[in-house]
Amino acid sequence: MQRIRFFDIAKGIAILAVILGHSAIEANLCIPHRAAQVAISLCFSFHMPLFFILAGYFMHPERAFRWVKESRQLLCTYAVTALCVLVGVTCMATLHHESRALALQTWGMTALYGNGDVSNLTLWPVGFRIGAIWFLLAMFWARLLLHIFAKLPHTVFWVAACFVFGYISSRYVCLPWSVQSGMCAVAFLYLGYLAKKYDVLGRVKRIPYIWVAALLIWIIDVVSFGGMSMAMNDYGLHPVLAVAGSMAGTLCVIGVSQLLDHMFLGGGLSKLGQASLAILCVHLVEDDVLPWQMYLGFLRAAFPHVPLVLLSFIVRLPIDLVGAALLYRVPVINEWFYPQLVKQRQLRRSKAMSQARVPCGE
């Protein structure tokens, strides 16, 4: 099936929002600033829900769950990225004359637990958080659960019950491997699946006032943002508004992406979207390994009049893009981080086999 470019553009916007959001968190920890707080409210209102909704849009949960494909694309990428983090923190411990064994032990336990953020509700003490690649574990569980629920009667009931159980249980315990995050994320996958099934984008195109309503809901959500972290099933002070705002924000970003699809900027954003998984994983490594609070102190001293969130974003983005580009060149592993390479290889193989079947005389 031919790729729909504006969906790649939407993912490109979302991965930029992930980097900007994390840059804003670090900047706000260093020096609280209104620009960083606005960036956090805007980015976290939609970026992760968008990835889950778009994943659901292209799902076929009525089919059998493809264990090998899902494990390779989600669990293997998690393992490789976590291993890179372990190598990175060991190198940093060596540079700072700290205990390599302690760094490996602490971060190894964190990688095994797979918690998106620090919590005092873990089953056993976990010193750090693995960070953004909680998304990979949660996506695996969410996809598996939706495949199960789609084959049961009253699918919507099971999806809703799963969300509620994941949300409530996370108030009492933080289970390993981001299971509860996946339980809540299944609702966003299902929303994407329903959007495709009932041609929501076609309906919106016929009734343009829906864009206005979505924009208003998103603005209200951002303005009254009370915190949202899908990693920890935290939907802030207004959970219903947070979910509605994330849906509205996703719709608005898709609308903007459709406009950008006809512009020069759309090409670059589309490439970012196609590389979003690789960019996310590289970003996670630099986010966990590098001492950003120290670096931000240097940046603030060098450029005191530039918002720190902007400086952080400008420095981090090239690191993530270069890392993702290098990852593209690594044989075998690159197909885990760039799923489209698998399809390209299969197409080449199919074409070669077709040509081989043609008799020499034809």
C-alpha positions as CSV (number, residue, x, y, z in Angstrom):
1,M,0.0,0.0,0.0
2,Q,1.3,3.4,-0.9
3,R,2.3,5.7,2.0
4,I,0.0,8.6,2.7
5,R,2.5,11.5,3.0
6,F,0.5,13.7,5.3
7,F,0.5,11.0,8.0
8,D,4.3,11.0,7.8
9,I,4.2,14.7,8.1
10,A,2.0,14.5,11.2
11,K,4.5,12.0,12.8
12,G,7.3,14.4,11.8
13,I,5.6,17.2,13.7
14,A,5.0,14.9,16.7
15,I,8.6,13.7,17.0
16,L,9.8,17.3,16.9
17,A,7.3,17.9,19.7
18,V,8.8,15.1,21.7
19,I,12.3,16.6,21.5
20,L,11.0,20.1,22.2
21,G,8.9,18.9,25.1
22,H,11.8,17.1,26.7
23,S,14.1,20.1,26.0
24,A,11.5,22.3,27.8
25,I,11.4,20.0,30.8
26,E,15.2,20.2,31.2
27,A,15.2,24.0,30.6
28,N,12.4,24.5,33.1
29,L,14.3,22.5,35.7
30,C,17.4,24.6,35.2
31,I,15.7,28.0,35.0
32,P,11.8,28.1,35.3
33,H,10.6,30.1,32.3
34,R,7.2,30.8,30.8
35,A,8.3,29.7,27.3
36,A,9.4,26.3,28.6
37,Q,6.1,25.9,30.4
38,V,4.1,26.8,27.3
39,A,6.1,24.3,25.3
40,I,5.5,21.6,27.8
41,S,1.7,22.2,27.8
42,L,1.6,22.3,24.0
43,C,3.8,19.3,23.2
44,F,2.5,16.9,25.9
45,S,-1.1,17.7,25.0
46,F,-0.9,15.7,21.8
47,H,2.5,14.1,20.8
48,M,2.2,10.6,22.3
49,P,-1.6,10.2,21.7
50,L,-0.9,11.1,18.1
51,F,1.5,8.2,17.6
52,F,-0.9,5.7,19.2
53,I,-3.9,7.0,17.2
54,L,-2.1,6.9,13.9
55,A,-0.8,3.4,14.7
56,G,-4.4,2.3,15.3
57,Y,-5.5,3.9,12.1
58,F,-3.4,1.4,10.1
59,M,-4.0,-1.6,12.3
60,H,-6.0,-4.7,11.3
61,P,-6.8,-6.1,14.8
62,E,-9.2,-8.7,13.3
63,R,-6.1,-10.5,11.9
64,A,-3.8,-12.7,13.8
65,F,-1.2,-11.0,16.0
66,R,2.2,-11.2,14.3
67,W,4.5,-12.0,17.2
68,V,7.7,-12.0,15.2
69,K,7.1,-8.7,13.5
70,E,5.8,-6.9,16.6
71,S,8.6,-8.2,18.8
72,R,11.3,-7.3,16.3
73,Q,10.0,-3.7,15.7
74,L,9.1,-2.9,19.3
75,L,10.9,-5.3,21.8
76,C,14.1,-5.6,19.9
77,T,14.4,-1.9,19.3
78,Y,13.8,-1.4,23.0
79,A,16.6,-3.9,23.9
80,V,19.1,-2.3,21.5
81,T,18.3,1.2,22.7
82,A,18.5,0.2,26.3
83,L,21.9,-1.5,25.6
84,C,23.1,1.7,24.1
85,V,22.1,3.6,27.2
86,L,24.0,1.1,29.4
87,V,27.1,1.6,27.2
88,G,26.7,5.3,27.4
89,V,26.2,5.6,31.1
90,T,29.2,3.4,31.6
91,C,31.4,5.6,29.5
92,M,30.1,8.7,31.3
93,A,30.9,7.1,34.7
94,T,34.4,6.4,33.5
95,L,34.8,10.0,32.3
96,H,33.6,11.4,35.7
97,H,35.6,8.9,37.7
98,E,32.5,7.3,39.1
99,S,31.6,3.6,39.7
100,R,31.0,1.8,36.5
101,A,29.5,-1.2,38.3
102,L,27.0,1.0,40.2
103,A,26.0,2.8,36.9
104,L,25.5,-0.6,35.2
105,Q,23.6,-2.0,38.1
106,T,21.3,1.0,38.6
107,W,20.6,1.6,34.9
108,G,20.4,-2.2,34.1
109,M,17.6,-2.5,36.7
110,T,15.9,0.5,35.2
111,A,16.1,-1.0,31.7
112,L,14.7,-4.3,32.9
113,Y,11.8,-2.5,34.7
114,G,10.9,-0.3,31.7
115,N,9.3,2.5,33.7
116,G,8.7,5.7,31.8
117,D,9.3,7.9,34.8
118,V,10.5,7.6,38.4
119,S,7.9,6.2,40.8
120,N,7.8,5.2,44.4
121,L,5.1,2.5,43.5
122,T,7.4,0.1,41.7
123,L,7.5,-3.5,42.9
124,W,11.1,-3.1,43.9
125,P,13.4,0.0,44.1
126,V,14.2,1.5,40.7
127,G,16.7,4.4,40.8
128,F,16.0,6.0,37.4
129,R,13.5,6.0,34.6
130,I,14.2,4.5,31.2
131,G,12.4,7.5,29.6
132,A,10.8,7.8,26.1
133,I,11.2,4.2,25.0
134,W,8.4,3.2,27.5
135,F,6.5,3.9,24.3
136,L,7.8,0.8,22.6
137,L,6.8,-1.5,25.5
138,A,3.4,0.2,25.8
139,M,2.8,-0.1,22.1
140,F,3.5,-3.8,22.2
141,W,1.0,-4.4,24.9
142,A,-1.6,-2.1,23.4
143,R,-1.4,-3.8,20.0
144,L,-1.6,-7.2,21.6
145,L,-4.6,-6.3,23.7
146,L,-6.5,-4.7,20.8
147,H,-5.9,-7.8,18.8
148,I,-7.5,-9.8,21.6
149,F,-10.4,-7.4,22.2
150,A,-11.3,-7.1,18.5
151,K,-12.1,-10.8,18.5
152,L,-14.5,-10.5,21.5
153,P,-18.1,-9.3,21.4
154,H,-18.6,-5.7,22.6
155,T,-15.0,-4.6,21.9
156,V,-15.6,-1.1,23.0
157,F,-16.5,-2.4,26.5
158,W,-13.3,-4.3,26.8
159,V,-11.2,-1.4,25.6
160,A,-12.9,1.0,28.1
161,A,-12.6,-1.5,30.9
162,C,-8.9,-2.0,30.1
163,F,-8.3,1.8,30.1
164,V,-10.1,2.2,33.5
165,F,-8.2,-0.7,35.1
166,G,-4.9,0.6,33.8
167,Y,-5.6,4.1,35.0
168,I,-6.9,3.1,38.5
169,S,-4.3,0.4,39.2
170,S,-1.5,2.8,38.4
171,R,-2.5,4.8,41.4
172,Y,-1.6,1.9,43.7
173,V,1.3,0.1,41.9
174,C,3.6,0.7,39.0
175,L,4.0,-2.6,37.2
176,P,7.1,-3.4,35.1
177,W,7.4,-3.2,31.3
178,S,4.9,-0.3,31.0
179,V,2.0,-2.7,31.1
180,Q,-0.4,-0.2,32.5
181,S,0.6,2.4,30.0
182,G,-0.2,-0.1,27.3
183,M,-3.6,-0.8,28.9
184,C,-4.5,2.8,28.7
185,A,-2.9,3.3,25.3
186,V,-5.2,0.6,23.8
187,A,-8.0,3.2,23.9
188,F,-6.0,5.5,21.6
189,L,-5.2,2.7,19.2
190,Y,-8.9,1.8,19.1
191,L,-9.8,5.5,18.4
192,G,-7.5,5.4,15.4
193,Y,-8.9,2.2,14.2
194,L,-12.5,3.6,14.5
195,A,-11.4,6.8,12.7
196,K,-10.3,4.7,9.7
197,K,-13.3,2.4,9.9
198,Y,-15.8,5.3,9.9
199,D,-13.9,7.6,7.6
200,V,-13.6,10.4,10.1
201,L,-11.2,12.4,7.9
202,G,-13.7,12.2,5.1
203,R,-16.5,13.5,7.4
204,V,-14.4,16.3,8.6
205,K,-13.6,17.3,5.1
206,R,-17.3,17.5,4.3
207,I,-18.1,19.3,7.6
208,P,-15.2,21.9,8.0
209,Y,-16.8,23.3,11.2
210,I,-15.4,20.3,13.0
211,W,-11.9,21.7,12.5
212,V,-13.0,24.8,14.4
213,A,-14.4,22.8,17.2
214,A,-11.3,20.6,17.5
215,L,-9.1,23.7,17.6
216,L,-11.1,25.3,20.3
217,I,-11.0,22.1,22.4
218,W,-7.3,21.8,21.9
219,I,-6.7,25.5,22.9
220,I,-8.8,25.0,26.1
221,D,-6.8,21.9,26.9
222,V,-3.4,23.6,26.4
223,V,-4.4,26.7,28.3
224,S,-5.8,24.7,31.3
225,F,-3.1,22.1,31.0
226,G,-2.7,20.3,34.4
227,G,-0.1,17.8,33.4
228,M,-0.3,14.7,31.1
229,S,2.1,11.8,31.0
230,M,0.9,8.6,29.2
231,A,4.1,7.0,30.5
232,M,2.7,7.1,34.0
233,N,-1.0,7.1,33.2
234,D,-1.2,10.6,34.5
235,Y,-3.9,12.6,32.7
236,G,-3.6,15.6,34.9
237,L,-6.2,17.6,36.8
238,H,-8.8,17.3,34.0
239,P,-8.5,13.7,32.6
240,V,-11.6,14.0,30.4
241,L,-10.4,17.3,28.9
242,A,-6.8,15.8,28.5
243,V,-8.1,12.9,26.5
244,A,-10.5,15.1,24.4
245,G,-7.7,17.6,23.9
246,S,-5.3,15.0,22.7
247,M,-7.8,13.7,20.2
248,A,-8.6,17.3,19.1
249,G,-4.9,18.1,18.9
250,T,-4.2,15.1,16.8
251,L,-6.9,16.0,14.4
252,C,-5.6,19.6,14.1
253,V,-2.0,18.4,13.5
254,I,-3.3,16.1,10.8
255,G,-5.2,19.0,9.3
256,V,-2.0,21.1,9.3
257,S,-0.1,18.2,7.8
258,Q,-2.6,18.0,4.9
259,L,-1.9,21.7,4.2
260,L,1.9,21.2,4.4
261,D,1.6,18.2,2.1
262,H,1.4,20.7,-0.8
263,M,4.4,22.8,0.4
264,F,8.2,22.4,0.3
265,L,8.3,22.0,4.1
266,G,6.2,18.9,3.9
267,G,9.0,16.9,2.3
268,G,11.4,17.4,5.2
269,L,8.7,16.7,7.8
270,S,7.7,13.6,5.9
271,K,11.2,12.3,6.1
272,L,11.3,13.0,9.8
273,G,8.1,11.1,10.2
274,Q,9.4,8.1,8.4
275,A,12.5,8.2,10.7
276,S,10.5,9.0,13.8
277,L,11.2,5.6,15.5
278,A,14.9,5.9,15.0
279,I,14.9,9.6,16.1
280,L,12.9,8.7,19.3
281,C,15.5,6.0,20.2
282,V,18.5,8.2,19.6
283,H,16.9,11.0,21.5
284,L,16.3,8.7,24.4
285,V,20.0,7.7,24.5
286,E,21.3,11.3,24.6
287,D,18.5,12.2,27.1
288,D,19.5,9.5,29.5
289,V,23.3,9.6,29.0
290,L,24.3,13.2,28.7
291,P,24.4,15.6,31.7
292,W,22.0,18.2,30.2
293,Q,21.7,20.3,33.3
294,M,25.4,21.0,33.2
295,Y,25.3,21.7,29.5
296,L,22.3,24.0,29.9
297,G,24.3,26.0,32.5
298,F,27.0,26.6,29.9
299,L,24.5,27.5,27.2
300,R,22.7,30.0,29.5
301,A,26.0,31.7,30.3
302,A,27.0,31.9,26.6
303,F,23.6,33.1,25.3
304,P,21.8,34.8,28.3
305,H,19.2,36.5,26.1
306,V,18.0,33.4,24.2
307,P,15.3,31.3,25.8
308,L,16.9,28.2,27.3
309,V,14.3,25.9,25.8
310,L,15.2,27.1,22.3
311,L,18.9,26.6,22.9
312,S,18.3,23.1,24.2
313,F,16.2,22.2,21.3
314,I,18.6,23.6,18.7
315,V,21.5,21.7,20.3
316,R,19.7,18.4,20.7
317,L,17.9,18.2,17.4
318,P,21.1,17.8,15.2
319,I,22.4,15.1,17.6
320,D,19.2,13.1,17.2
321,L,19.1,13.6,13.4
322,V,22.7,12.6,12.9
323,G,22.3,9.6,15.1
324,A,19.2,8.5,13.3
325,A,21.0,8.9,9.9
326,L,23.9,6.7,11.2
327,L,21.4,4.1,12.4
328,Y,20.0,3.9,8.9
329,R,23.4,2.7,7.7
330,V,23.7,-0.2,10.2
331,P,22.8,-3.5,8.4
332,V,20.0,-5.7,9.8
333,I,19.3,-3.5,12.8
334,N,18.3,-0.6,10.6
335,E,15.2,-2.6,9.5
336,W,14.0,-2.7,13.1
337,F,14.2,1.1,13.4
338,Y,13.0,1.8,9.8
339,P,10.2,-0.6,9.1
340,Q,9.7,0.7,5.6
341,L,13.1,-0.9,4.7
342,V,11.6,-4.3,5.3
343,K,8.8,-3.5,2.8
344,Q,11.3,-2.2,0.3
345,R,13.4,-5.4,0.6
346,Q,10.3,-7.6,0.2
347,L,9.3,-5.6,-2.9
348,R,12.7,-6.0,-4.4
349,R,12.7,-9.7,-3.7
350,S,9.2,-10.1,-5.2
351,K,10.2,-8.1,-8.3
352,A,13.4,-10.2,-8.7
353,M,11.4,-13.5,-8.4
354,S,8.8,-12.2,-10.9
355,Q,11.6,-11.4,-13.4
356,A,13.2,-14.8,-12.8
357,R,10.0,-16.6,-13.8
358,V,9.8,-14.8,-17.2
359,P,11.1,-17.2,-19.9
360,C,14.2,-16.1,-21.7
361,G,12.4,-16.0,-25.0
362,E,9.8,-13.4,-23.9
